[in-house]
Amino acid sequence: MKGTRHESDATRAALAIANSSLVKTAIYGNDANWGRIMAALGYSGIAFKEEKTDIFFNNIKVVKDGLANHKDKEATEALKEKNIRITVDLHAGSSSSKVLTCDLTEEYIRINAEYRT
């Protein structure tokens, strides 16, 4: 997450994206569904302008200025890689934040369903 006015906004937005079950399932399914990222930005509560937002899957820009960049095929291929980097640039400032997360695979769900704390 970059291009926010405040680091706290960058962190809040990055966590909303990283913790979104819909984003995680899209990644697992190799679905370059950038609308789920926009939705997570929306419910993160930060102020941003959709029409200034760029979204990348690895180095593939799928959204430019809030609109599809017609790179879905390339982005789908990028999502097949073991490690995926989602970059969102709001073009509103110089603050940024990084968050690590994982997708929601059947194995992840099984592992976490098999034990009690």
N, C-alpha and C positions, 0 to 999 in steps of 0.2 A: 504494500500500500504506500503510495507516495503522492506528493502534490497536495497535501492538506495544510491548513493554516497552523494547526497545533499537533504536536506528537500524540496527545491524548485522543484526538479525532482519528488519527491514523491507526492507532492501536485498537480503538473501539470498532472501527470499520473492518480492520483486518480480522479481528476476533469474530465478528458477525459472519464474515465470509467463511473463515476456517471452521467455525462450529456449526455451520448450516448443514443439516442432514441432506437437504436437497442438492446443495453444491457437491457434497461428498458422494452422493449416489450418481450424480452426473459424471463426476470424474471417474468413478469405478466403471461406469457404462461407456466410457470414451465418448461422451456426449458434450460437445462444446456449447452447452446451453448457458450463454452469458446472461440471459434474462434472470437466472437464479442468483447470479452475482449482483446484478442490479437490485434485485429484490432484497438481498441481504444488506446492501448499502442503505436501502430505504428504511429498513427496520432497525438499522444500527443507531439511528437517531441523530447522526451528524448532518450538518448542512452541506449540501453539494449541489452542483448543477449538472444534471444528466447530460445536457448538450455539450459539456466540456470533458466528459469522462471517456477515457481510453482503457480498454481491457486487453490483456495479452495472456495467452496460454503458451508458456515457455517464451519463445521470441516471436510468436505469431500474433499479430494484432488482429483481434476479431471485432473490436469495437473502436471506432474513431469518432470522436465528438458525439458520443451517445447513440450512434447508429451502426448497424451491421456493416462490416468491411468485406463481406463475401469471401471469407477465408475459412469457412466451416470445414471444408475437406482437409485443408492443411492442419487446422487445429485438432481435428479428430485424430490425425496421425500423431500429432504431438502428445495427445493424451494417452497414447499407447506406451509411452516411455515409463520407466520405473519411477522416476522422480518428475513431478510436475511443478512448475512455478507459475503461479497466477500473479500477474502484476496489474494493479489498478492505479491509474494516474488520474487524479481529479483536477489537476492544473489550477489549484487554488492557493498554493503556497509551497514552501520548501521542506515541510516536515514529512517524515516517513516512519514506517514500522514494519517489522517482519514477524511472522508467526508461522510455526511449524504445525502441521496437522496430518491426518491420514484419511484415506477414503473409507467407505463403509462396505467392506467385502463380507461375503458369507462367513469366511474364516474369522474375521474380526468379531463379528456378532457371535459366532459359536464360542470362541475363546472367552469372551466377556460374559456369556450366559452360563458358562459351566462352573463358575466359582462364586463363592459368597465371601463377603468381607465381614 
